[in-house]
């Protein structure tokens, strides 16, 4: 009976029912089936107050919303263009870097396409980049940055993973460090492909010293921001929550008091929009933790491992990782980042541990695949956002995104089967 009800709820979710309502119903049904009082669900919400890492989510979210409302995206594009725009495929590299950094701060790939697409697409076309190339590049680059500090999906993965008390443990700081080299790999591969693709097109002249200096001055307040986060976290001086507080305060002061690009009267609106998103995440997370506890009590991960074990022996983890990649790609296409993490990590993490996968490495695999699933046809949400942004049919976006998808797929496979790429910074002692 419970599986019939669960199936019905999944159908309701597919039909557009609110995710929090579906998760709440699943949690209540699960605990009722197990003979436990429904108050256990409420207890999980109380546990949220005992998770220091969660403080980082509203603070980084607020910083991202403030940056999106300001002229920071325009200044970011100008600076990166002055620095690398003259290289082979320079403007494409500018687009990749700008989208990566913007997505890292906002945690929303769709916002990146909407906000930066209006600036970058006309610039790419004016620089004689083909329409298909420009559309594919921006659609794919919009998903980059989920692996880079201060990515909210990484924080969310860490919060969920910490509920399993894994060995080795999962910390937000370790996840931030683990994402750097995989993200750099993806940026470099897209940059090399862009340079090769544009090899026959005349390059723009190197930016003059005056333009370079002007771009630096224009972005003078934004330039220290990544270093504040990176140095603070990687040096061990700041925890993720402390870095989030410093980032939010810095962005608030710069955008509202120094640059005055957001009026004091507009500040409540921006805060309200950011906190509505945060509130939704926390409600979903509370119900998800309840479902996680029910799954553990019902030994669902163990049963899933037993089922997999009949087809994929524990001594062949590479087969499990391949199956995991396919699984995550499909669900990354069907679900956005936050729901996918909240729903899938409790199922996948215990099974992955039995196959010897490091939980921090698993987090990077998770996000790398979700980055791909976001623009995987036919249902990847970024395909439809890009279609709306650029006024082109989805079929055109699909064809345009194929080469970029294949490049990022190759990078994801490298990340999957070369754990040291993720763990070298996160766990220096790990071989």
N, C-alpha and C positions, 0 to 999 in steps of 0.2 A: 504493500500500500504506500509506504513512504517513497518508494522509487517512482510510483505513478504520480504522486503529488509533486515530487521534485521535477519530474519531466514536464508536468503542467506549468510549473513556475518558470522553467527554462523557456517554454513556448511563450509565456506571457512576457518574459524579458525580451525575447526576439521580436515580439509585437510592439515593444516600446514601453513596457511597464517600468517604473523607476527602479533602478538597480538596488537602492537601499531597501525598498519594500520587498523585493524578491529575496535578497539576502536575509532580511529579518524573518521572513516567513520560513525560509529554509532552516535557519537556526532554531526557531521555535518548534518546528516539526521534528527536527533531529533530536532535541533534548526531550520532547514529549515521548518520542519513540523509545528513547533510552530510559524512560521512567524518571526523569529529573524535572525539577520545577523550572518554569520559564524564567524565574528570577536570575538564573545563571547567565542569561543574555545580558541583563542589566549590569551584572557584576563585571562583565568584560568592558563595558563603557567606563566603569569606575577605574579599571586597571589602566585606561589610557592616561589618566592623570599621573601615573607612576612611571611614565616613559619619558625621560629627559630629552631623548632624540627628537621627539615629536615637536618640540619647541621650534626646531629649525624649519618646519614646513610652513607655518604661517608667516614667519619672518622672511624667508627667501621668496615666498609667494608675493608678499607685499613689495619687496624690492623689485621683483620682476614686473609687476603691474605698474609701478612708478616709472620704471625705465621705458616700458612700452608706451606710456602716455606722454613721455617727454620726447625731445628730438634726439635722444641718444642713438637710435638706429641710424639716422642720417649721418651723424658724426662718426659712428663706427664704420660705415661704408666709406666715407671720405678718407678716413685715416688708413684703413687697409688698402684702399686703392692707391693712395700716395706711396705706401710702402712696397707693395708687390704688384701693382697694376701694370707695370712695364714689363714684367716677366712674360715668357711664353705662356699663353692661357691665363695671363695675369688677372683679368677681370673675373674670370671664372673662379680662380683661386680666392679672389676677394669675396665672391658670393658664398663660397664654401665656408670660409673663415667667419664671415659675418653671421651666416645662418647658424653655424655651430655655436658661437658664443651667445647669440641671442636666445637660442633654444635652451642652452645650459642655464641661463638666468631665469627664463620664464617657465621652463618645464613643459611648454605647450608648443608642439610642432606646428599645429594649425595656425597659431598666432604668428609664428615666424613667416609662414607663407603669405599670410594676409598683410603683415606689416612691412616686410622687406621686399616682397614680390613687386609691389608698386614702384619701388626704387630701382631694384636690380634688373628686372626684366627689360624695361626700356633701355637701360644702359647697355645690357648685353646685346640687344638687337642693334643699337646704334653703333656698337663696336664690331658689327658684322658677324656676330655669332648666329648660327642658324636657329630658326624658330624651334625646331625639334630639340636641338641641343639645349637651348636656354630653358625650355619648359621642363625637360627631363632633369636638368641640373638643379633647378630650384625646387622641384617636387621632391627629389631625393635628399637634397641638402637640408630641407626643412625638418627632417627627422634626426639629423645629426645633433649632437650635443647632449643627448640623454645619458651618455656615459661620462660626461664631464662635470666636474664640480661647478656649481652647487646643485646639480640635478635633483629635483624632487622625486622622480621615480626611483633613483638609487637610494634616497633616504627611506622611501616607503618600503622598498625591498628589505632594507636593513631592519626596519622596525618589525616587519612580519617575520623575518628569519630569526631574529633574536628570541622569539617566543619558543623556539625549539632548543635553545641552549646547546648549540652545536659545538663540536670539537674538531678543528679549531673554531674559535668564536667568530662572530660576525660583528664588526663595528662599522659605524658610518664613516669614520676616518679611513679605515682600510678600503672600503668600497670606493671612496673618492680617489684614493691613490691607485687602486686597481684599474679604474677606467681611463687613466691618462694615456697610456701607451696604446691600447686598442683604439681609442678615439683618434690619436695621432696617426695611426696606421691608416684608418679610413680616410682622413683628411688628405694624407700624402697620396694615397692611391687615386682619389678623385682629382687631385691637383695634377698628377702625372698624366692621367687620361685627358684632362682638359688641355694640357700643354701639347700632347700628341695630336689631339683633335684639331687644334688651331694652328698647327705648325705652318700651314701655308698662308696664313693671314698676317699682314703687317702689324707689328707691335706698336702700341702707342709709345711716345717718348717717355723717358724717365721723368718723374715729377721733379720740378725745379726745387731748389733748396728753399725758396720762398713758399711754395705750395706745401712742401713737406712740413715746414715750420708752422705754417698757418693751420694745417690739419692737426698737428700736435697741440697747438694752443687751443684749437676749437674743442678737442677732446681731452683737455688737460684734467678735467675732473673725473672723467670716466677711466682714463688709463690706469690709475692706481687701484681700481676696484678688483680686477682679477688677481693682482699681486697681493692685495690685502687678504683675500680668501686663500689663495694657494700657499703663500708663505706662512700664514697663520696656522693652517691645518697641517701642512707637510712638515713644518718645523716642530710640531707638537705643542706650540704655544697656545693654540686655541682649539677647543673642541668644536664639533660641527655646530652645536647650538650657539656657542659664543661667536663663531664666525658669522652665523646667520644674524645675530643681534647687531654685530658691528656693521655688516653689510646693509641691513635695513636702515640703521641710523644714518649711515653715510649717504645712502641714496636719498633718504628723506631730506636731509639737510641740503644736499646739492640741488635736487630737483625743485624743492619748494622755497628754500631760503636764499640760496646762492644764485642759481640760474633763473628761478622764478618762472619755470615753464609750466608748473602746476599751481594754480592759485589756491590759497588757503581754503576758499569756499568750495573748491573742487575736491579737496583732499578727502572729506568724508565719503564722497561717491566712489573714489578709487579704493579706499579702504574697505568699503562695503562690498564692492565687486570681488576684491581679493578674498575677503573672509567668507563670502558665500561659497566660493570654490573650496576653501579650507574646511568649512563646516560640512560640506558634502563629502569630502574625503574622510573626515573623522567619523561621520556617521557610518559610512560604508566600512571603514576600518574596524569600528566597534563590532558590527555584525559579523565581519569576516573573522575576527578573533574568536567570536563565539562558535562559528562554524569550524574553525581550526581545532578548538578544544573538542568539539563533538567528533570530528574526523579522527582525532588521536584516540579518544575513548573508544570509538567503534572500530579501531585498528584498520581503518580504510587504507592508509599508506602501506601497512604490512601486507594486506591482501593484494593491493596493486603491485607491490614488489613481487609477491608470489606468482601473480599472473605473468608479469614480465619475465620472471626468472625461468619460466618454461620455454621462452623463446630467445631471451638474451641472457646468457650466463653471466654471473658477476665478474668473471675473469676476462670479459670482453666489453670493457666500458666504452670503447670507441663506437660499438654498435648502439649502445644506449644513448650516447651523445648525438649520433646521427638521427635516431628516432626522436630525441628531444628537440633537435633543430626543426624537424618537420612539424612536430606538434606545436611548438611555439610560433612558427611562421603562420600556421593556420589560425591559431587563436589570436595572434597579433593582428591579423586581418579582420577578425570578427569583433575584437574588443579593443578599446583604447588602452593606453599604457597603465593607468591607475587601476581600472577594474581587472585587467589581465593579471597584474601583479598580485592584487588582493585575493583573487579567486584561485590562481594556479600555484602560487608558491607553497601554500600549505599541502598541496597534493604532491608536487614535484620534489620539493626539498628533501623530505625523509627518504624518498626512493633514490635520489641522486647520491645521498650520503652513503647508502649501501653499495653503490657502485664506485665509491672512492672519490667522488667529485668534491673538490674543496668548495665550501658554501659561498666564499667570496668570489671565486672563479665562476660559480653557477650564476651569481648575480649579474656578472658581466655578460655571460652567455644569454641570460634572460633578456637584458636590455638590448643587446646587439640584435637578437632575433625580432624583438618587438619593433625596433627601428625599421627593420625590413618589412614586417607585416603591415605597418601603417600605410605603406604605398604598394602593397601587393594586390594585384587585380584578382578578382573583380570587385572586392568589397573594401579595400584599403581606404580609410577615411580621407587621407591626404590627397588621393586622386580626385575626390569630389571637391575638396576645398580648393585645390589648384585649378580645377575646372571652373569653379565659380570666380576665383580671383582673376584668371587670365582670359575667361570667356571662350574657352575651347572645349570641344566634346571630350568626355572621359576616355573614349577610345583613342583619341589623339594623345592624351596624357599617358595612357598605358604604353603605347608604342614608344613614346619619347623617353619613358622611364626605364625601359628594358636594359640598356647597356649599363646604366648606373646601378640598377638592381643587381646585375650579375657581378659588378665590381664589389659592391658592398657584401654580397653573398660570399664571395671569395674571402673577403676580409673577416667575415663572421666565422667561416670555417677555420681560418688561421687562428682566430681568437679561441675557438672551441677546442682545437686539438693541440694548441701550444699554451698550456696553462701558465708557463713562466712569463709570458707577455703580460698577463694580468697580475700575477703574484709577485713579480720582481720588486715592485715598489711597495706593494701592500704587505708582503711577508718576505723581507729580504733574506731570511734564513731558509726559505723554502727552496729546494733544489729545482 
